Amino acid sequence: MAKEPDLCDHLRDWTDIKTPQKHECEECVKVGGQWLHLRTCQTCGATFCCDSSPGRHASKHAASAGHPVAISAEPGERWAWCYRDEIFREY
């Protein structure tokens, strides 16, 4: 299989899609916060809010846990984002 030249190694090597178990931000639920859109970590499967949400929990999780790839947890959206390399991939 040919390598996709515009992808980082995190997205190029990613094969196991982890889907959200619940449509809610785990951290916002704990603190009574609100979210706009959700992202699911592709390392641990946790779901957090996007950077447009007040908590920005998905990017905080990526930075603190070292988990670089998340997918959109929004219905009908099929894309992934690498927080470390700031690269987008549709799937």
C-alpha positions in Angstrom: 0.0 0.0 0.0 1.4 3.4 -1.0 1.9 6.0 1.8 -0.3 9.1 1.7 2.3 11.9 1.4 0.3 14.6 3.2 -0.4 12.6 6.3 1.7 12.5 9.5 2.7 9.1 10.9 -0.1 9.2 13.5 -2.8 9.5 10.8 -1.1 7.3 8.3 -0.7 4.4 10.8 -4.2 4.8 12.4 -6.4 1.9 11.5 -8.7 1.1 14.4 -11.6 3.6 14.6 -12.9 4.0 18.1 -16.5 5.4 18.1 -18.1 7.3 20.9 -19.9 5.3 23.5 -22.0 8.3 24.6 -22.8 11.6 22.9 -21.4 13.8 25.7 -18.1 15.4 26.9 -16.8 13.3 29.8 -15.3 16.4 31.5 -18.2 18.8 30.9 -20.5 16.3 32.5 -18.3 16.2 35.6 -18.2 20.0 36.0 -21.7 20.9 34.6 -20.3 22.5 31.5 -21.7 22.7 28.0 -20.2 21.7 24.6 -20.8 22.5 21.0 -19.2 19.6 19.2 -17.5 16.3 20.3 -14.3 14.5 19.5 -13.4 10.9 20.3 -9.8 10.1 21.2 -8.4 7.3 19.0 -6.0 6.1 21.6 -8.3 5.6 24.6 -11.8 6.0 23.2 -12.8 8.9 25.5 -15.1 11.6 24.2 -14.5 15.3 24.9 -15.6 18.7 23.6 -14.0 20.6 20.7 -11.9 23.8 20.7 -15.1 25.9 20.0 -16.5 24.7 23.3 -15.7 26.6 26.5 -13.8 23.7 28.1 -11.7 22.7 25.0 -11.4 19.3 26.7 -10.4 17.3 23.6 -7.2 19.4 22.9 -6.4 19.4 26.6 -6.7 15.7 26.7 -4.5 15.3 23.7 -1.8 17.5 25.2 -1.9 16.0 28.7 -2.3 12.3 27.8 -0.1 12.4 24.7 -3.0 11.0 22.6 -2.6 12.7 19.2 -5.6 11.6 17.0 -9.3 12.2 17.6 -12.2 11.8 15.3 -15.4 13.9 15.1 -18.0 12.3 17.2 -20.8 14.2 15.4 -23.3 12.1 13.4 -22.5 12.0 9.7 -19.0 13.5 10.0 -16.1 11.2 9.0 -12.8 12.9 9.7 -9.8 12.7 12.0 -7.5 15.3 13.4 -3.9 15.0 14.6 -3.4 17.5 17.4 0.3 17.0 17.5 0.9 17.6 13.8 -2.3 19.7 13.1 -3.3 17.6 10.1 -6.8 16.6 9.0 -7.8 13.4 7.3 -11.2 12.3 6.0 -12.0 8.6 6.2 
